Amino acid sequence: MNEVLNLRELEAAAQAVLPKLAWDYYASGADDERALRRSVEAFEELRLHYRVLVDVATRNLSTTVLGEQLALPIAIAPTAFHKLAHPDGELATVRAAGDAGTLMILSTLSNTAVEQVVAAATGPVWFQLYVYRDRAATKALVERVEAAGCRALVLTVDAPLLGRRERDVRNRFGLPPELGVENLHASGYAPVPSAGAPESGLAAYFAELLDPALTWDVLPWLRSITKLPILVKGIVRADDAVRAVERGAAGIVVSNHGGRQLDASPATIEVLPRIAEAVAGRAELLLDGGVRRGADVIKAVALGARCVLVGRPVLWGLAAGGRAGVGTALGILRRELDLAMALCGCADIASVTRDLVAP
């Protein structure tokens, strides 16, 4: 992989090596992909009102998230099917997360078994959970990931059905026959239809297995079967964030699923301030969607996030260079964040406050 200066160049490097089916799967959003574009544009529209004459000779980028010590307020979002990008798949990603001193959230739809991923990790691993129609299978999966050593569950709540991703429909997306959803073998749910299935094989998989009747009652149920802290991912409304907190969520991931579900959804950075005000410190807030520069991290932290999650940039790095490529993606963001903090007059993350965005 040639030297890349920013995430846009890393994106181009990934597109150059990925087959069209895999590239479109990672890159696509729902319908006209407006939410996908808006997530990036909303960050671009925010300005940072920097401070001057502050001692920033040394900077400390470290933070904590649910008690986990992170070297920087950037973690790896859950994304599916890493082996479409690189043969080492999720193992390369989790090793790069450890190299960077941060955490990885492993997708339910991982091509690598959770036990292998945790064994390869040198930092914390959380597990992103979909709740299946078969509650016994869901319970078995929760018990499995807890036994494997995952430290938190991240419950995705914005996918009662899969959004219509027209690129995947056109490509009749499916997995190569040698790849499966390794965390569900024990329940007999590993196969995703192969490429060439009618429309999107993944959409058919979701429609058959995931529970569209899920309600807020799922949170007390999950709390009854696990000791792990639970974060709720996919919230864009303040009242929903409050409902999650009232039912015991330890954290909220402000997320529109990378623009892949409802195309009319808002950008996450737009709704973060209202959610932060409503939650009022009763749960920790994370944000994903649209982070492309280190300055974006400052904007999110200033508006109430403990850290941001990055998904597509990690996949770009994985495709372009495996473990080292993921390290490149995280390293670019770290370098940009460090410089932006200095230029904003922030020597540490605690100095990144709301007045930087809204003085």
C-alpha positions as YAML, in Angstrom:
chain: A
units: angstrom
residues:
- id: 1
  name: MET
  ca: [0.00, 0.00, 0.00]
- id: 2
  name: ASN
  ca: [1.42, 3.36, -1.06]
- id: 3
  name: GLU
  ca: [1.54, 6.15, 1.50]
- id: 4
  name: VAL
  ca: [-1.86, 7.75, 1.95]
- id: 5
  name: LEU
  ca: [-2.34, 11.17, 3.52]
- id: 6
  name: ASN
  ca: [-5.99, 11.00, 4.54]
- id: 7
  name: LEU
  ca: [-9.03, 8.75, 4.67]
- id: 8
  name: ARG
  ca: [-10.25, 9.79, 1.24]
- id: 9
  name: GLU
  ca: [-7.04, 8.47, -0.31]
- id: 10
  name: LEU
  ca: [-7.38, 5.29, 1.75]
- id: 11
  name: GLU
  ca: [-10.93, 4.91, 0.43]
- id: 12
  name: ALA
  ca: [-9.63, 5.14, -3.13]
- id: 13
  name: ALA
  ca: [-6.93, 2.57, -2.40]
- id: 14
  name: ALA
  ca: [-9.54, 0.17, -1.06]
- id: 15
  name: GLN
  ca: [-11.85, 0.63, -4.04]
- id: 16
  name: ALA
  ca: [-8.96, -0.17, -6.37]
- id: 17
  name: VAL
  ca: [-8.45, -3.63, -4.88]
- id: 18
  name: LEU
  ca: [-11.94, -4.75, -3.83]
- id: 19
  name: PRO
  ca: [-14.26, -6.68, -6.15]
- id: 20
  name: LYS
  ca: [-17.34, -4.68, -7.08]
- id: 21
  name: LEU
  ca: [-19.67, -6.88, -5.02]
- id: 22
  name: ALA
  ca: [-17.65, -6.30, -1.83]
- id: 23
  name: TRP
  ca: [-17.00, -2.61, -2.52]
- id: 24
  name: ASP
  ca: [-20.67, -1.88, -3.13]
- id: 25
  name: TYR
  ca: [-21.67, -3.80, -0.01]
- id: 26
  name: TYR
  ca: [-19.33, -1.76, 2.20]
- id: 27
  name: ALA
  ca: [-19.92, 1.58, 0.47]
- id: 28
  name: SER
  ca: [-23.66, 1.53, -0.08]
- id: 29
  name: GLY
  ca: [-26.42, 3.33, 1.74]
- id: 30
  name: ALA
  ca: [-30.17, 2.93, 1.54]
- id: 31
  name: ASP
  ca: [-32.24, 4.11, -1.43]
- id: 32
  name: ASP
  ca: [-30.74, 7.34, -2.84]
- id: 33
  name: GLU
  ca: [-27.95, 7.32, -0.21]
- id: 34
  name: ARG
  ca: [-28.87, 10.79, 1.06]
- id: 35
  name: ALA
  ca: [-28.42, 9.84, 4.71]
- id: 36
  name: LEU
  ca: [-25.00, 8.44, 3.87]
- id: 37
  name: ARG
  ca: [-23.91, 11.72, 2.30]
- id: 38
  name: ARG
  ca: [-25.62, 13.89, 4.90]
- id: 39
  name: SER
  ca: [-23.74, 12.20, 7.73]
- id: 40
  name: VAL
  ca: [-20.46, 13.49, 6.30]
- id: 41
  name: GLU
  ca: [-21.82, 16.86, 5.19]
- id: 42
  name: ALA
  ca: [-23.22, 17.66, 8.64]
- id: 43
  name: PHE
  ca: [-19.76, 17.40, 10.15]
- id: 44
  name: GLU
  ca: [-18.34, 19.61, 7.40]
- id: 45
  name: GLU
  ca: [-20.86, 22.34, 8.20]
- id: 46
  name: LEU
  ca: [-19.80, 22.64, 11.86]
- id: 47
  name: ARG
  ca: [-17.07, 25.13, 12.78]
- id: 48
  name: LEU
  ca: [-14.63, 24.99, 15.68]
- id: 49
  name: HIS
  ca: [-14.21, 28.23, 17.63]
- id: 50
  name: TYR
  ca: [-10.65, 27.61, 18.77]
- id: 51
  name: ARG
  ca: [-8.94, 29.04, 21.83]
- id: 52
  name: VAL
  ca: [-5.54, 30.74, 21.70]
- id: 53
  name: LEU
  ca: [-2.60, 31.24, 24.06]
- id: 54
  name: VAL
  ca: [-3.15, 27.90, 25.78]
- id: 55
  name: ASP
  ca: [-0.22, 25.66, 26.70]
- id: 56
  name: VAL
  ca: [-0.57, 22.71, 24.31]
- id: 57
  name: ALA
  ca: [3.08, 21.67, 24.25]
- id: 58
  name: THR
  ca: [1.94, 18.19, 25.25]
- id: 59
  name: ARG
  ca: [-1.43, 16.63, 24.52]
- id: 60
  name: ASN
  ca: [-3.19, 13.70, 26.14]
- id: 61
  name: LEU
  ca: [-5.72, 12.02, 23.85]
- id: 62
  name: SER
  ca: [-6.74, 9.26, 26.27]
- id: 63
  name: THR
  ca: [-10.24, 8.77, 27.63]
- id: 64
  name: THR
  ca: [-12.44, 6.14, 29.24]
- id: 65
  name: VAL
  ca: [-15.59, 4.53, 27.88]
- id: 66
  name: LEU
  ca: [-17.65, 2.47, 30.34]
- id: 67
  name: GLY
  ca: [-14.52, 2.21, 32.43]
- id: 68
  name: GLU
  ca: [-12.35, 1.01, 29.53]
- id: 69
  name: GLN
  ca: [-9.13, 3.01, 29.24]
- id: 70
  name: LEU
  ca: [-8.61, 4.03, 25.61]
- id: 71
  name: ALA
  ca: [-5.58, 5.75, 24.13]
- id: 72
  name: LEU
  ca: [-7.87, 7.96, 22.03]
- id: 73
  name: PRO
  ca: [-11.61, 8.67, 21.78]
- id: 74
  name: ILE
  ca: [-11.94, 6.60, 18.61]
- id: 75
  name: ALA
  ca: [-13.07, 2.96, 18.56]
- id: 76
  name: ILE
  ca: [-13.99, 0.44, 15.88]
- id: 77
  name: ALA
  ca: [-17.67, 0.24, 14.96]
- id: 78
  name: PRO
  ca: [-19.32, -3.11, 14.32]
- id: 79
  name: THR
  ca: [-19.27, -3.97, 10.62]
- id: 80
  name: ALA
  ca: [-20.05, -7.30, 8.99]
- id: 81
  name: PHE
  ca: [-18.02, -9.69, 6.87]
- id: 82
  name: HIS
  ca: [-14.43, -8.50, 7.24]
- id: 83
  name: LYS
  ca: [-13.13, -11.41, 5.19]
- id: 84
  name: LEU
  ca: [-14.69, -9.82, 2.12]
- id: 85
  name: ALA
  ca: [-11.98, -7.19, 2.55]
- id: 86
  name: HIS
  ca: [-8.99, -9.32, 3.59]
- id: 87
  name: PRO
  ca: [-8.31, -13.02, 4.28]
- id: 88
  name: ASP
  ca: [-7.33, -12.24, 7.89]
- id: 89
  name: GLY
  ca: [-10.71, -10.58, 8.43]
- id: 90
  name: GLU
  ca: [-11.68, -9.67, 11.97]
- id: 91
  name: LEU
  ca: [-8.39, -11.00, 13.38]
- id: 92
  name: ALA
  ca: [-6.46, -8.30, 11.52]
- id: 93
  name: THR
  ca: [-8.94, -5.68, 12.71]
- id: 94
  name: VAL
  ca: [-8.83, -6.61, 16.38]
- id: 95
  name: ARG
  ca: [-5.04, -6.77, 16.36]
- id: 96
  name: ALA
  ca: [-4.89, -3.29, 14.86]
- id: 97
  name: ALA
  ca: [-7.32, -2.06, 17.52]
- id: 98
  name: GLY
  ca: [-4.95, -3.34, 20.19]
- id: 99
  name: ASP
  ca: [-1.99, -1.74, 18.44]
- id: 100
  name: ALA
  ca: [-3.81, 1.60, 18.61]
- id: 101
  name: GLY
  ca: [-4.87, 1.18, 22.24]
- id: 102
  name: THR
  ca: [-8.57, 1.13, 21.52]
- id: 103
  name: LEU
  ca: [-11.52, -1.26, 21.49]
- id: 104
  name: MET
  ca: [-13.31, -3.18, 18.78]
- id: 105
  name: ILE
  ca: [-17.02, -3.93, 18.62]
- id: 106
  name: LEU
  ca: [-17.40, -7.27, 16.89]
- id: 107
  name: SER
  ca: [-20.42, -7.73, 14.64]
- id: 108
  name: THR
  ca: [-22.87, -10.57, 15.06]
- id: 109
  name: LEU
  ca: [-22.27, -11.04, 11.32]
- id: 110
  name: SER
  ca: [-18.58, -11.69, 11.75]
- id: 111
  name: ASN
  ca: [-16.75, -14.12, 9.48]
- id: 112
  name: THR
  ca: [-14.58, -15.12, 12.47]
- id: 113
  name: ALA
  ca: [-15.70, -16.82, 15.65]
- id: 114
  name: VAL
  ca: [-15.90, -14.59, 18.70]
- id: 115
  name: GLU
  ca: [-13.57, -16.88, 20.66]
- id: 116
  name: GLN
  ca: [-10.83, -16.46, 18.07]
- id: 117
  name: VAL
  ca: [-11.27, -12.70, 17.95]
- id: 118
  name: VAL
  ca: [-11.07, -12.28, 21.73]
- id: 119
  name: ALA
  ca: [-8.04, -14.61, 21.88]
- id: 120
  name: ALA
  ca: [-6.24, -12.41, 19.33]
- id: 121
  name: ALA
  ca: [-7.14, -9.16, 21.10]
- id: 122
  name: THR
  ca: [-4.82, -7.12, 23.29]
- id: 123
  name: GLY
  ca: [-7.56, -4.62, 24.09]
- id: 124
  name: PRO
  ca: [-11.25, -4.85, 24.96]
- id: 125
  name: VAL
  ca: [-13.77, -6.48, 22.63]
- id: 126
  name: TRP
  ca: [-17.48, -5.67, 22.79]
- id: 127
  name: PHE
  ca: [-20.13, -7.62, 20.90]
- id: 128
  name: GLN
  ca: [-22.83, -6.15, 18.67]
- id: 129
  name: LEU
  ca: [-26.05, -8.13, 19.03]
- id: 130
  name: TYR
  ca: [-29.08, -8.67, 16.84]
- id: 131
  name: VAL
  ca: [-32.03, -10.30, 18.56]
- id: 132
  name: TYR
  ca: [-33.37, -13.25, 16.60]
- id: 133
  name: ARG
  ca: [-36.92, -14.53, 16.42]
- id: 134
  name: ASP
  ca: [-35.53, -17.56, 18.23]
- id: 135
  name: ARG
  ca: [-34.91, -16.18, 21.72]
- id: 136
  name: ALA
  ca: [-33.23, -19.42, 22.80]
- id: 137
  name: ALA
  ca: [-30.64, -18.95, 20.04]
- id: 138
  name: THR
  ca: [-30.16, -15.33, 21.07]
- id: 139
  name: LYS
  ca: [-29.71, -16.35, 24.71]
- id: 140
  name: ALA
  ca: [-27.17, -19.00, 23.71]
- id: 141
  name: LEU
  ca: [-25.24, -16.42, 21.70]
- id: 142
  name: VAL
  ca: [-25.21, -13.95, 24.61]
- id: 143
  name: GLU
  ca: [-23.92, -16.65, 26.93]
- id: 144
  name: ARG
  ca: [-21.29, -17.62, 24.39]
- id: 145
  name: VAL
  ca: [-19.89, -14.13, 23.90]
- id: 146
  name: GLU
  ca: [-19.87, -13.48, 27.64]
- id: 147
  name: ALA
  ca: [-17.96, -16.73, 28.19]
- id: 148
  name: ALA
  ca: [-15.54, -15.78, 25.41]
- id: 149
  name: GLY
  ca: [-14.56, -12.62, 27.27]
- id: 150
  name: CYS
  ca: [-16.47, -9.82, 25.56]
- id: 151
  name: ARG
  ca: [-16.94, -6.94, 27.98]
- id: 152
  name: ALA
  ca: [-20.17, -5.35, 26.77]
- id: 153
  name: LEU
  ca: [-23.16, -5.98, 24.51]
- id: 154
  name: VAL
  ca: [-24.14, -3.43, 21.87]
- id: 155
  name: LEU
  ca: [-27.77, -4.06, 20.96]
- id: 156
  name: THR
  ca: [-28.71, -2.83, 17.48]
- id: 157
  name: VAL
  ca: [-32.30, -1.57, 17.49]
- id: 158
  name: ASP
  ca: [-32.71, 0.16, 14.11]
- id: 159
  name: ALA
  ca: [-33.05, -2.91, 11.90]
- id: 160
  name: PRO
  ca: [-36.46, -4.61, 12.27]
- id: 161
  name: LEU
  ca: [-35.97, -5.20, 8.56]
- id: 162
  name: LEU
  ca: [-32.93, -4.50, 6.43]
- id: 163
  name: GLY
  ca: [-32.92, -1.18, 4.58]
- id: 164
  name: ARG
  ca: [-33.12, -1.48, 0.80]
- id: 165
  name: ARG
  ca: [-29.58, -1.03, -0.47]
- id: 166
  name: GLU
  ca: [-30.03, -0.84, -4.20]
- id: 167
  name: ARG
  ca: [-26.43, -1.63, -5.00]
- id: 168
  name: ASP
  ca: [-26.78, -4.94, -3.16]
- id: 169
  name: VAL
  ca: [-30.08, -5.66, -4.89]
- id: 170
  name: ARG
  ca: [-28.53, -5.01, -8.28]
- id: 171
  name: ASN
  ca: [-25.51, -7.17, -7.45]
- id: 172
  name: ARG
  ca: [-27.67, -9.88, -5.80]
- id: 173
  name: PHE
  ca: [-25.30, -9.67, -2.86]
- id: 174
  name: GLY
  ca: [-24.34, -12.81, -1.00]
- id: 175
  name: LEU
  ca: [-21.32, -14.34, 0.64]
- id: 176
  name: PRO
  ca: [-18.83, -16.56, -1.17]
- id: 177
  name: PRO
  ca: [-19.54, -20.18, -0.22]
- id: 178
  name: GLU
  ca: [-16.40, -20.44, 1.90]
- id: 179
  name: LEU
  ca: [-17.53, -17.64, 4.23]
- id: 180
  name: GLY
  ca: [-20.20, -17.86, 6.91]
- id: 181
  name: VAL
  ca: [-21.53, -16.11, 10.00]
- id: 182
  name: GLU
  ca: [-19.30, -17.98, 12.41]
- id: 183
  name: ASN
  ca: [-20.94, -16.87, 15.64]
- id: 184
  name: LEU
  ca: [-24.21, -18.57, 14.73]
- id: 185
  name: HIS
  ca: [-23.04, -22.02, 13.66]
- id: 186
  name: ALA
  ca: [-24.15, -23.56, 16.94]
- id: 187
  name: SER
  ca: [-27.71, -22.40, 16.29]
- id: 188
  name: GLY
  ca: [-27.74, -23.52, 12.67]
- id: 189
  name: TYR
  ca: [-27.96, -19.97, 11.37]
- id: 190
  name: ALA
  ca: [-24.52, -19.58, 9.83]
- id: 191
  name: PRO
  ca: [-25.27, -19.51, 6.10]
- id: 192
  name: VAL
  ca: [-26.07, -16.28, 4.31]
- id: 193
  name: PRO
  ca: [-27.37, -16.94, 0.78]
- id: 194
  name: SER
  ca: [-24.60, -16.97, -1.80]
- id: 195
  name: ALA
  ca: [-24.15, -14.30, -4.43]
- id: 196
  name: GLY
  ca: [-26.72, -14.57, -7.19]
- id: 197
  name: ALA
  ca: [-29.69, -15.16, -4.92]
- id: 198
  name: PRO
  ca: [-32.82, -13.17, -5.81]
- id: 199
  name: GLU
  ca: [-32.29, -9.52, -4.83]
- id: 200
  name: SER
  ca: [-30.04, -9.25, -1.74]
- id: 201
  name: GLY
  ca: [-29.25, -12.46, 0.09]
- id: 202
  name: LEU
  ca: [-28.54, -10.50, 3.25]
- id: 203
  name: ALA
  ca: [-31.97, -8.85, 3.16]
- id: 204
  name: ALA
  ca: [-33.58, -12.27, 2.86]
- id: 205
  name: TYR
  ca: [-31.49, -13.51, 5.80]
- id: 206
  name: PHE
  ca: [-32.63, -10.61, 7.97]
- id: 207
  name: ALA
  ca: [-36.27, -11.02, 7.03]
- id: 208
  name: GLU
  ca: [-36.22, -14.71, 7.92]
- id: 209
  name: LEU
  ca: [-34.27, -14.62, 11.16]
- id: 210
  name: LEU
  ca: [-34.52, -11.23, 12.86]
- id: 211
  name: ASP
  ca: [-37.46, -10.27, 15.03]
- id: 212
  name: PRO
  ca: [-39.43, -7.29, 13.65]
- id: 213
  name: ALA
  ca: [-41.77, -7.46, 16.66]
- id: 214
  name: LEU
  ca: [-39.02, -6.37, 19.06]
- id: 215
  name: THR
  ca: [-40.10, -3.80, 21.68]
- id: 216
  name: TRP
  ca: [-38.52, -2.04, 24.65]
- id: 217
  name: ASP
  ca: [-39.20, -5.18, 26.69]
- id: 218
  name: VAL
  ca: [-36.07, -6.65, 25.13]
- id: 219
  name: LEU
  ca: [-33.82, -4.60, 27.41]
- id: 220
  name: PRO
  ca: [-35.08, -6.01, 30.74]
- id: 221
  name: TRP
  ca: [-34.96, -9.47, 29.16]
- id: 222
  name: LEU
  ca: [-31.34, -9.04, 28.10]
- id: 223
  name: ARG
  ca: [-30.40, -7.68, 31.51]
- id: 224
  name: SER
  ca: [-31.92, -10.79, 33.06]
- id: 225
  name: ILE
  ca: [-29.66, -13.14, 31.09]
- id: 226
  name: THR
  ca: [-26.30, -11.36, 31.22]
- id: 227
  name: LYS
  ca: [-24.09, -9.47, 33.62]
- id: 228
  name: LEU
  ca: [-22.52, -7.48, 30.80]
- id: 229
  name: PRO
  ca: [-23.31, -3.77, 30.42]
- id: 230
  name: ILE
  ca: [-25.67, -3.11, 27.52]
- id: 231
  name: LEU
  ca: [-25.44, -0.25, 25.06]
- id: 232
  name: VAL
  ca: [-28.29, 0.52, 22.67]
- id: 233
  name: LYS
  ca: [-27.19, 1.33, 19.13]
- id: 234
  name: GLY
  ca: [-29.32, 3.03, 16.50]
- id: 235
  name: ILE
  ca: [-30.92, 5.90, 18.40]
- id: 236
  name: VAL
  ca: [-31.53, 9.32, 16.84]
- id: 237
  name: ARG
  ca: [-34.28, 10.64, 19.16]
- id: 238
  name: ALA
  ca: [-33.90, 12.10, 22.63]
- id: 239
  name: ASP
  ca: [-37.05, 10.40, 23.93]
- id: 240
  name: ASP
  ca: [-35.82, 7.00, 22.74]
- id: 241
  name: ALA
  ca: [-32.50, 7.63, 24.47]
- id: 242
  name: VAL
  ca: [-34.35, 8.34, 27.71]
- id: 243
  name: ARG
  ca: [-36.41, 5.15, 27.31]
- id: 244
  name: ALA
  ca: [-33.20, 3.16, 26.90]
- id: 245
  name: VAL
  ca: [-31.67, 4.69, 30.02]
- id: 246
  name: GLU
  ca: [-34.83, 4.08, 32.04]
- id: 247
  name: ARG
  ca: [-34.63, 0.41, 31.09]
- id: 248
  name: GLY
  ca: [-31.06, 0.04, 32.23]
- id: 249
  name: ALA
  ca: [-28.88, 0.84, 29.24]
- id: 250
  name: ALA
  ca: [-25.35, 1.76, 30.31]
- id: 251
  name: GLY
  ca: [-24.67, 3.53, 27.03]
- id: 252
  name: ILE
  ca: [-26.27, 4.89, 23.87]
- id: 253
  name: VAL
  ca: [-24.75, 4.72, 20.41]
- id: 254
  name: VAL
  ca: [-26.18, 7.62, 18.44]
- id: 255
  name: SER
  ca: [-26.29, 5.99, 15.02]
- id: 256
  name: ASN
  ca: [-28.29, 5.85, 11.80]
- id: 257
  name: HIS
  ca: [-26.66, 2.56, 10.79]
- id: 258
  name: GLY
  ca: [-24.24, 4.29, 8.47]
- id: 259
  name: GLY
  ca: [-27.10, 5.60, 6.35]
- id: 260
  name: ARG
  ca: [-28.00, 2.02, 5.44]
- id: 261
  name: GLN
  ca: [-31.50, 1.77, 6.95]
- id: 262
  name: LEU
  ca: [-33.89, 4.76, 6.63]
- id: 263
  name: ASP
  ca: [-32.59, 7.08, 3.94]
- id: 264
  name: ALA
  ca: [-34.57, 10.00, 5.42]
- id: 265
  name: SER
  ca: [-32.84, 9.68, 8.79]
- id: 266
  name: PRO
  ca: [-30.93, 12.64, 10.24]
- id: 267
  name: ALA
  ca: [-27.18, 12.87, 10.50]
- id: 268
  name: THR
  ca: [-26.05, 11.67, 13.90]
- id: 269
  name: ILE
  ca: [-24.01, 14.77, 14.74]
- id: 270
  name: GLU
  ca: [-27.18, 16.84, 14.21]
- id: 271
  name: VAL
  ca: [-29.13, 14.98, 16.89]
- id: 272
  name: LEU
  ca: [-26.32, 14.37, 19.37]
- id: 273
  name: PRO
  ca: [-26.77, 17.65, 21.32]
- id: 274
  name: ARG
  ca: [-30.47, 16.98, 22.01]
- id: 275
  name: ILE
  ca: [-29.75, 13.44, 23.10]
- id: 276
  name: ALA
  ca: [-26.89, 14.55, 25.36]
- id: 277
  name: GLU
  ca: [-29.17, 17.11, 27.01]
- id: 278
  name: ALA
  ca: [-31.94, 14.56, 27.57]
- id: 279
  name: VAL
  ca: [-29.67, 11.82, 28.90]
- id: 280
  name: ALA
  ca: [-27.91, 14.32, 31.19]
- id: 281
  name: GLY
  ca: [-25.02, 12.05, 32.07]
- id: 282
  name: ARG
  ca: [-27.12, 9.04, 33.10]
- id: 283
  name: ALA
  ca: [-25.49, 6.92, 30.38]
- id: 284
  name: GLU
  ca: [-22.41, 7.34, 28.24]
- id: 285
  name: LEU
  ca: [-22.92, 8.44, 24.64]
- id: 286
  name: LEU
  ca: [-21.02, 7.17, 21.63]
- id: 287
  name: LEU
  ca: [-21.54, 8.30, 18.06]
- id: 288
  name: ASP
  ca: [-20.96, 6.78, 14.66]
- id: 289
  name: GLY
  ca: [-21.57, 7.94, 11.13]
- id: 290
  name: GLY
  ca: [-19.67, 10.43, 8.99]
- id: 291
  name: VAL
  ca: [-16.39, 10.75, 10.89]
- id: 292
  name: ARG
  ca: [-13.73, 11.38, 8.27]
- id: 293
  name: ARG
  ca: [-11.27, 13.79, 9.94]
- id: 294
  name: GLY
  ca: [-9.72, 14.21, 13.36]
- id: 295
  name: ALA
  ca: [-11.54, 17.50, 13.75]
- id: 296
  name: ASP
  ca: [-14.81, 15.57, 13.44]
- id: 297
  name: VAL
  ca: [-13.86, 13.71, 16.62]
- id: 298
  name: ILE
  ca: [-13.48, 17.03, 18.45]
- id: 299
  name: LYS
  ca: [-16.90, 18.14, 17.23]
- id: 300
  name: ALA
  ca: [-18.55, 14.94, 18.48]
- id: 301
  name: VAL
  ca: [-16.83, 15.01, 21.86]
- id: 302
  name: ALA
  ca: [-17.66, 18.69, 22.28]
- id: 303
  name: LEU
  ca: [-21.34, 17.95, 21.67]
- id: 304
  name: GLY
  ca: [-21.52, 15.13, 24.22]
- id: 305
  name: ALA
  ca: [-19.93, 11.93, 22.92]
- id: 306
  name: ARG
  ca: [-17.42, 10.00, 25.02]
- id: 307
  name: CYS
  ca: [-15.92, 8.66, 21.82]
- id: 308
  name: VAL
  ca: [-16.71, 8.06, 18.17]
- id: 309
  name: LEU
  ca: [-16.94, 4.78, 16.32]
- id: 310
  name: VAL
  ca: [-15.55, 4.39, 12.81]
- id: 311
  name: GLY
  ca: [-16.69, 1.69, 10.42]
- id: 312
  name: ARG
  ca: [-16.07, 2.24, 6.73]
- id: 313
  name: PRO
  ca: [-12.58, 3.80, 7.22]
- id: 314
  name: VAL
  ca: [-11.53, 0.66, 9.07]
- id: 315
  name: LEU
  ca: [-12.78, -1.50, 6.22]
- id: 316
  name: TRP
  ca: [-10.90, 0.68, 3.72]
- id: 317
  name: GLY
  ca: [-7.71, 0.14, 5.67]
- id: 318
  name: LEU
  ca: [-8.37, -3.59, 6.00]
- id: 319
  name: ALA
  ca: [-8.89, -3.94, 2.25]
- id: 320
  name: ALA
  ca: [-5.84, -1.87, 1.36]
- id: 321
  name: GLY
  ca: [-3.38, -3.40, 3.82]
- id: 322
  name: GLY
  ca: [-4.79, -5.82, 6.39]
- id: 323
  name: ARG
  ca: [-3.74, -5.16, 9.98]
- id: 324
  name: ALA
  ca: [-1.30, -2.47, 8.91]
- id: 325
  name: GLY
  ca: [-3.99, -0.80, 6.80]
- id: 326
  name: VAL
  ca: [-6.41, -0.63, 9.71]
- id: 327
  name: GLY
  ca: [-3.52, 0.85, 11.69]
- id: 328
  name: THR
  ca: [-3.10, 3.42, 8.95]
- id: 329
  name: ALA
  ca: [-6.76, 4.44, 9.19]
- id: 330
  name: LEU
  ca: [-6.61, 4.83, 12.96]
- id: 331
  name: GLY
  ca: [-3.22, 6.50, 12.76]
- id: 332
  name: ILE
  ca: [-4.48, 9.12, 10.32]
- id: 333
  name: LEU
  ca: [-7.36, 10.00, 12.62]
- id: 334
  name: ARG
  ca: [-5.09, 10.07, 15.66]
- id: 335
  name: ARG
  ca: [-2.60, 12.39, 13.97]
- id: 336
  name: GLU
  ca: [-5.33, 14.72, 12.77]
- id: 337
  name: LEU
  ca: [-7.02, 14.71, 16.17]
- id: 338
  name: ASP
  ca: [-3.78, 15.53, 17.95]
- id: 339
  name: LEU
  ca: [-3.09, 18.49, 15.65]
- id: 340
  name: ALA
  ca: [-6.68, 19.74, 15.80]
- id: 341
  name: MET
  ca: [-6.62, 19.61, 19.61]
- id: 342
  name: ALA
  ca: [-3.45, 21.70, 19.67]
- id: 343
  name: LEU
  ca: [-4.95, 24.21, 17.26]
- id: 344
  name: CYS
  ca: [-8.15, 24.37, 19.32]
- id: 345
  name: GLY
  ca: [-6.24, 25.06, 22.54]
- id: 346
  name: CYS
  ca: [-7.03, 21.68, 24.09]
- id: 347
  name: ALA
  ca: [-4.30, 19.84, 25.96]
- id: 348
  name: ASP
  ca: [-6.56, 16.91, 26.87]
- id: 349
  name: ILE
  ca: [-9.97, 15.45, 26.10]
- id: 350
  name: ALA
  ca: [-11.53, 17.08, 29.17]
- id: 351
  name: SER
  ca: [-10.76, 20.45, 27.52]
- id: 352
  name: VAL
  ca: [-12.93, 19.57, 24.52]
- id: 353
  name: THR
  ca: [-16.12, 21.29, 25.64]
- id: 354
  name: ARG
  ca: [-19.37, 22.48, 24.07]
- id: 355
  name: ASP
  ca: [-18.18, 26.07, 23.64]
- id: 356
  name: LEU
  ca: [-15.76, 24.97, 20.91]
- id: 357
  name: VAL
  ca: [-18.78, 24.37, 18.67]
- id: 358
  name: ALA
  ca: [-21.31, 26.77, 20.25]
- id: 359
  name: PRO
  ca: [-19.45, 29.58, 22.04]
...
